[in-house]
Amino acid sequence: MSPWVYGAVLVLCAAAAVVLVVDLVRDRAAQDSHFVALAALELVVLVQLVAGSVALARTDRDVDGVTFVGYLVTVALVPVVGAFFSLAERSRVGTTILLLAVATVAGLEVRLWDVWGAGD
């Protein structure tokens, strides 16, 4: 698994979280810019899904493939589900839902890195 993609996902999560927290403090509902940030995050996560699957197929590491791919797929689904629920609740709660989705992606990324490195 590429450390560059891992880092990019975490940086995007951090940037989106800062924007979302600022808008939560300002008592704003989810904006289009939030969904653009979530779409960028989703794009990088989809690249990670493909690259991680290829890396798993080529590696000699002792990695539990089912768990690893399960985390990759879950990380790819979380932003989509978060955006869906945020669009259903067009208030400050929608912004909170997006923040929870971004935080979940960051947490799953850390765990994904642990699963990948467990064979070291």
C-alpha positions as CSV (number, residue, x, y, z in Angstrom):
1,M,0.0,0.0,0.0
2,S,1.3,3.4,-1.0
3,P,2.3,5.7,1.9
4,W,1.6,8.7,-0.5
5,V,-2.0,7.8,-0.9
6,Y,-2.3,7.1,2.8
7,G,-0.9,10.5,3.5
8,A,-3.1,12.2,0.9
9,V,-6.2,10.7,2.5
10,L,-5.2,11.8,6.0
11,V,-4.4,15.3,4.8
12,L,-7.7,15.6,2.9
13,C,-9.5,14.3,6.1
14,A,-7.7,16.9,8.2
15,A,-8.5,19.8,5.8
16,A,-12.1,18.8,5.5
17,A,-12.5,18.4,9.2
18,V,-11.1,21.9,9.8
19,V,-13.6,23.4,7.4
20,L,-16.5,21.4,8.8
21,V,-15.6,22.4,12.4
22,V,-15.4,26.1,11.5
23,D,-18.8,25.9,9.8
24,L,-20.2,24.0,12.8
25,V,-19.0,26.8,15.1
26,R,-20.7,29.3,12.7
27,D,-23.9,27.2,12.9
28,R,-24.0,26.6,9.1
29,A,-25.7,23.8,7.2
30,A,-23.7,21.7,4.8
31,Q,-22.5,23.7,1.8
32,D,-21.6,22.7,-1.7
33,S,-17.9,23.2,-0.9
34,H,-18.2,20.5,1.8
35,F,-19.5,18.0,-0.8
36,V,-16.7,19.0,-3.2
37,A,-14.2,18.2,-0.5
38,L,-15.9,14.9,0.2
39,A,-15.9,14.1,-3.5
40,A,-12.2,14.8,-3.7
41,L,-11.7,12.5,-0.6
42,E,-13.8,9.8,-2.3
43,L,-11.7,10.0,-5.5
44,V,-8.5,9.5,-3.6
45,V,-10.1,6.6,-1.5
46,L,-11.2,4.9,-4.8
47,V,-7.6,5.2,-6.1
48,Q,-6.5,3.6,-2.8
49,L,-9.0,0.8,-3.2
50,V,-7.6,-0.1,-6.6
51,A,-4.0,0.4,-5.6
52,G,-4.4,-1.5,-2.4
53,S,-6.1,-4.4,-4.1
54,V,-3.2,-4.6,-6.6
55,A,-0.6,-4.3,-3.9
56,L,-2.3,-7.1,-1.9
57,A,-2.2,-9.4,-5.0
58,R,1.5,-8.7,-5.5
59,T,2.8,-8.8,-1.9
60,D,4.5,-11.6,0.0
61,R,3.4,-10.1,3.3
62,D,1.3,-12.0,5.8
63,V,-1.8,-9.8,5.4
64,D,-5.3,-11.0,6.0
65,G,-6.7,-10.3,2.6
66,V,-10.4,-10.4,3.5
67,T,-9.9,-7.9,6.4
68,F,-7.7,-5.7,4.3
69,V,-10.2,-5.5,1.3
70,G,-13.1,-5.2,3.7
71,Y,-11.5,-2.0,5.2
72,L,-10.7,-0.7,1.7
73,V,-14.3,-1.1,0.6
74,T,-15.7,0.3,3.9
75,V,-13.5,3.4,3.6
76,A,-14.8,3.9,0.1
77,L,-18.4,3.6,1.2
78,V,-18.3,5.9,4.3
79,P,-18.1,9.3,2.4
80,V,-21.0,8.3,0.1
81,V,-23.2,7.2,3.0
82,G,-22.2,10.4,5.0
83,A,-23.1,12.6,2.0
84,F,-26.4,10.8,1.6
85,F,-27.5,11.3,5.2
86,S,-26.2,14.9,5.2
87,L,-28.3,15.7,2.1
88,A,-31.3,14.2,3.9
89,E,-30.8,16.5,6.9
90,R,-30.2,20.1,5.5
91,S,-29.3,21.7,8.8
92,R,-26.4,21.9,11.2
93,V,-26.9,18.3,11.9
94,G,-25.9,17.5,8.2
95,T,-22.6,19.3,8.8
96,T,-22.0,17.1,11.9
97,I,-22.8,14.0,9.9
98,L,-20.2,15.0,7.3
99,L,-17.6,15.6,10.1
100,L,-18.4,12.2,11.6
101,A,-17.9,10.6,8.1
102,V,-14.5,12.3,7.6
103,A,-13.4,11.3,11.1
104,T,-14.5,7.7,10.4
105,V,-12.5,7.7,7.2
106,A,-9.4,8.9,9.1
107,G,-9.9,6.3,11.8
108,L,-10.3,3.5,9.3
109,E,-7.2,4.7,7.4
110,V,-5.1,4.3,10.6
111,R,-6.5,0.8,11.1
112,L,-6.0,-0.1,7.5
113,W,-2.3,0.9,7.8
114,D,-2.0,-1.3,10.8
115,V,-3.6,-4.3,9.0
116,W,-1.2,-3.7,6.1
117,G,1.9,-3.4,8.3
118,A,1.0,-6.3,10.6
119,G,3.1,-8.7,8.6
120,D,6.3,-6.6,9.3
